[in-house]
Amino acid sequence: SPYFGVEAKVITSIPFETLFWFQKNAADSSTESTAEAIRYFGDTLLLEWNVCDEEGVPYPTTGDGVLGVPNYDLVTSLMAGWIEAVTNPPSSSSAKLNGSALLEEPSMETLAKSSVPLGN
């Protein structure tokens, strides 16, 4: 993937109304609708990310910061990954092993602030 290593920490615990709004805007490909969705994503849902400009300076985690990223495919892939994380959250029955110790179930805070890696 061209975006291997890109990570973002985003809020995934959202009202259904917000998810439906994003899905509706994804179907509407107008420039105004897309910019509004990107701005909302950056201002409201994006907590951290490691996306930097050519000089290595991170883009701000704001709507304007996300809109300032010149790679449209990167931004839309990130938002698609976010929608995937919202619609398919980690299963509470999927336990992870750390050595021989069973880790705790993910807390609501952990689920609300999931990390979305891009690429393999």
Secondary structure, DSSP 8 states (H G I E B T S, - for coil): -TTTT-EEEEE----HHHHHHHHHHHH---HHHHHHHHHHIIIIIEEEE--B-TTS-B--SSHHHHHT-S-HHHHHHHHHHHHHHHHS---TT---EETTEE-----HHHHHEEEEE---
